[in-house]
Amino acid sequence: MPELPEVEVIRRGIEPYVVGRRVEHVDVRTPALRWPIPAHLAKTLRTLRIEKVERRGKYLLCETAEGWLIIHLGMTGTLRVLRYLPCPPEAAKHDHVDIVFDDFILRYRDPRRFGAILWHPRAAGDVLDHPLLASLGVEPFSPEFSGATLFRETRGRKISVKQALLAGDIVVGVGNIYASESLFRAGIRPTTAAGRISRVRYDLLADAVRVTLAAAINKGGSTLCDFVGSNGESSYFQLDYFVYDRTGLPCHVCVTAIKHIVQGQRSTYFCPRCQR
């Protein structure tokens, strides 16, 4: 599933193309995604200028004068910039939506159709109050995210620290791969109860989360073998994993064999020596 780094890579990729440009028209070939694409979307977006492209968690927010286009990539969704001239690129089977500008198309492709394209009118209030966004945790690169935040929000919680990271109600965007990698960097065993971790160790974890996500963004994302950015290029952060998907291989720090367990139906990888 595209996680925060992948979505941020796509946001940065499409931003120079779409900001300040007007939508010529919208072609919706498959309205039945995770939630139905609004029937009025093509009419609503026509001639509107994209003013900003922002991200909240794993959601892309394209702001216009009339409201926001909310895009979620689901499990296998991608957004790609395709040149419209000299002729429009032919749509393939899983190319569900084209947002057409004057000389290029922003094409949404999603083989499993678990993504979403929704509309939030400005008359309905701030987009951050939308039901899909209002309950999200803090952004990992924001000043509100810190070891103190993690420590405060986990008091009394018996779930594992990894599950607390994945839940998304404390901090957003720390998906399965990035949780394993961040916990390794911080030297924390992923099975440790979230409520038992000290403030000092949470300071280390908050720093590790930021470093891990920043590295993934710089490398272009990582989470699926078929993930591509807006320019169609594959990601490469998977080449730099410390523990993820390295079962039995030697730890890069202490050469102890990496272990694999399952937590909440998700794979977890850790070094039994480096992570106490």
C-alpha positions in Angstrom: 0.0 0.0 0.0 1.4 3.5 -0.8 2.2 5.0 2.5 3.1 8.6 3.6 6.5 8.7 1.7 5.0 7.4 -1.5 2.1 9.8 -1.3 4.5 12.7 -0.6 6.7 11.7 -3.5 3.6 11.8 -5.8 2.5 15.1 -4.3 5.9 16.6 -5.1 5.8 15.1 -8.5 2.5 16.4 -9.6 2.7 19.8 -7.9 4.8 21.6 -10.5 2.4 20.4 -13.3 -1.0 21.1 -11.8 -0.7 24.2 -9.5 -1.9 27.2 -11.3 -3.4 25.2 -14.2 -7.1 24.9 -15.0 -8.9 21.6 -15.5 -10.1 21.3 -19.1 -12.4 18.3 -18.4 -12.5 15.0 -16.4 -13.1 11.6 -17.8 -14.4 9.1 -15.3 -14.4 5.6 -16.8 -14.9 3.7 -13.5 -16.9 5.5 -10.9 -17.0 2.5 -8.5 -13.9 2.8 -6.4 -13.8 2.3 -2.6 -16.6 4.9 -2.5 -18.4 6.1 -5.6 -16.8 9.0 -7.4 -19.3 11.9 -7.1 -21.5 12.0 -10.2 -21.1 15.8 -10.4 -17.3 15.7 -10.2 -16.6 16.2 -13.9 -18.9 19.2 -14.1 -17.7 20.7 -10.8 -14.0 20.5 -11.7 -14.3 21.9 -15.2 -12.4 25.2 -15.6 -11.4 25.3 -11.9 -7.7 26.2 -11.3 -5.7 24.0 -8.9 -4.3 26.4 -6.3 -2.4 24.0 -4.0 -1.5 20.3 -3.7 -1.1 19.3 -0.1 -1.0 16.0 1.9 -2.7 14.9 5.1 -1.6 11.5 6.1 -2.0 9.4 3.0 -4.6 11.7 1.4 -3.8 14.1 -1.4 -5.7 17.4 -1.2 -6.0 19.5 -4.4 -7.4 22.9 -3.4 -9.5 25.0 -5.8 -11.5 28.2 -5.2 -14.7 26.0 -4.9 -13.3 23.2 -2.7 -10.9 20.3 -2.5 -10.4 17.2 -4.5 -9.5 14.4 -2.0 -7.5 11.5 -3.4 -6.5 8.3 -1.7 -4.4 5.7 -3.5 -5.7 2.7 -1.6 -3.7 -0.5 -2.1 -2.4 -0.1 -5.6 -3.4 3.3 -6.9 -1.0 5.6 -8.8 -1.2 9.1 -10.2 0.9 9.8 -13.3 1.5 12.8 -15.5 1.1 11.9 -19.2 1.6 14.3 -22.1 -1.6 15.0 -24.0 0.0 16.1 -27.3 0.5 15.2 -30.1 -2.3 12.7 -29.2 -3.9 11.6 -25.9 -2.4 8.4 -24.4 -4.7 5.4 -24.7 -6.3 4.3 -21.5 -5.5 0.8 -20.2 -7.9 -1.6 -18.4 -7.2 -0.2 -14.9 -6.9 3.5 -15.8 -10.1 4.8 -14.2 -9.9 8.6 -14.2 -8.3 11.2 -16.3 -8.0 14.8 -15.1 -7.2 16.6 -18.4 -5.3 19.9 -18.5 -4.3 21.9 -21.6 -1.3 19.7 -22.7 -1.2 16.8 -20.2 -3.4 14.3 -18.3 -3.2 13.4 -14.6 -4.2 9.8 -14.8 -5.5 7.7 -11.9 -4.8 4.0 -12.2 -5.9 1.4 -9.6 -6.0 -2.3 -10.4 -7.7 -3.2 -7.1 -10.0 -0.1 -6.9 -9.5 0.4 -3.1 -8.6 4.0 -3.6 -10.9 7.0 -3.6 -11.5 10.3 -5.4 -13.9 12.6 -3.5 -15.0 16.2 -3.4 -15.3 18.5 -0.4 -17.0 21.8 -1.2 -15.7 24.9 0.5 -19.2 25.6 1.8 -18.9 22.5 3.9 -16.0 24.0 5.9 -12.3 23.3 6.2 -11.3 20.1 4.4 -9.4 19.0 7.5 -12.8 18.6 9.2 -13.8 16.0 6.6 -14.8 12.7 8.4 -11.8 10.9 6.7 -9.3 13.4 8.0 -10.6 14.8 11.3 -9.5 11.8 13.5 -6.0 11.4 12.0 -3.0 11.8 14.3 -0.4 14.4 14.0 1.9 14.7 11.0 5.4 13.2 11.7 7.2 16.2 10.4 5.1 18.7 12.3 6.2 20.5 15.5 3.4 18.7 17.3 5.0 15.3 16.9 7.7 14.5 19.5 8.7 12.0 22.1 6.5 13.8 24.6 3.5 13.3 22.3 4.2 9.6 22.0 4.7 9.3 25.8 1.6 11.2 26.7 -0.7 9.4 24.2 0.5 5.9 25.2 0.1 6.0 28.9 -1.9 3.0 30.1 -2.0 1.4 26.7 -1.2 -2.3 26.6 -0.9 -2.8 22.9 2.5 -3.2 21.4 4.5 -0.1 20.4 4.5 -1.2 16.8 0.7 -1.5 16.8 0.4 1.9 18.4 2.5 3.4 15.6 0.4 1.7 12.9 -3.0 2.8 14.4 -2.7 6.3 13.0 -4.5 8.0 15.9 -1.3 9.3 17.5 0.9 9.9 14.4 0.0 9.3 10.7 2.0 7.7 8.0 4.2 5.2 9.9 3.2 2.2 7.9 4.3 -1.4 8.4 7.7 -1.1 6.8 8.5 2.2 8.3 7.4 1.1 11.8 9.8 -1.8 11.7 12.6 0.3 10.4 12.0 3.2 12.9 11.9 0.8 15.9 15.2 -0.7 14.8 16.8 2.8 14.6 15.5 3.6 18.1 16.6 0.2 19.5 13.1 -0.7 20.7 11.6 -4.2 20.6 8.4 -4.0 18.5 6.5 -6.3 21.0 7.1 -4.0 24.0 3.9 -2.6 25.4 3.4 1.0 24.3 2.6 2.1 27.9 5.8 0.8 29.3 8.2 2.8 27.2 10.0 5.7 28.8 9.9 9.3 27.7 13.7 9.1 26.8 13.1 6.1 24.5 10.1 7.8 22.9 12.4 10.8 22.1 14.6 8.4 20.3 11.7 6.8 18.4 10.2 10.2 17.3 13.6 11.1 15.8 13.9 7.7 14.2 10.4 8.0 12.6 11.3 11.4 11.1 14.7 10.1 9.8 13.2 6.9 8.4 10.4 8.7 6.6 12.7 11.4 5.3 15.1 8.8 3.9 12.2 7.0 2.2 11.0 10.3 0.6 14.5 11.1 -0.6 14.8 7.6 -2.1 11.4 7.9 -3.8 9.2 5.7 -1.6 9.2 1.9 -1.1 6.2 -0.1 -0.1 5.1 -2.0 -3.1 7.1 -3.6 -5.9 4.7 -2.0 -8.4 4.8 1.5 -6.8 5.7 4.2 -9.2 6.0 8.0 -8.8 4.2 10.5 -10.9 6.9 10.2 -13.6 6.6 6.4 -13.8 9.9 5.6 -12.1 10.0 2.8 -9.5 11.2 3.5 -5.9 14.5 2.4 -4.4 14.3 2.8 -0.6 13.8 -1.0 -0.4 17.5 -1.4 -1.1 18.4 0.2 2.2 16.3 -1.8 4.7 17.9 -2.5 8.1 15.4 -5.2 9.1 12.3 -5.4 6.9 12.1 -8.6 4.8 15.5 -9.7 5.9 14.6 -12.8 8.0 17.7 -14.8 8.9 20.1 -12.3 7.3 22.7 -10.7 9.5 22.0 -7.4 11.2 23.9 -4.6 9.6 25.0 -3.5 13.1 25.7 -6.6 15.2 25.4 -9.5 12.6 22.7 -11.3 14.7 20.1 -13.0 12.5 17.0 -10.8 11.9 13.8 -12.4 13.2 10.3 -12.3 11.8 7.1 -12.4 13.7 3.4 -11.6 13.0 1.6 -8.8 14.9 -2.0 -8.0 14.1 -1.7 -10.0 10.9 1.2 -7.9 9.8 4.8 -9.0 9.4 7.3 -7.5 11.8 11.1 -7.8 11.5 13.6 -6.9 14.3 17.1 -7.6 15.6 16.8 -9.5 18.9 20.2 -8.1 20.1 20.0 -4.4 19.0 16.3 -4.0 20.0 15.7 -4.6 23.7 
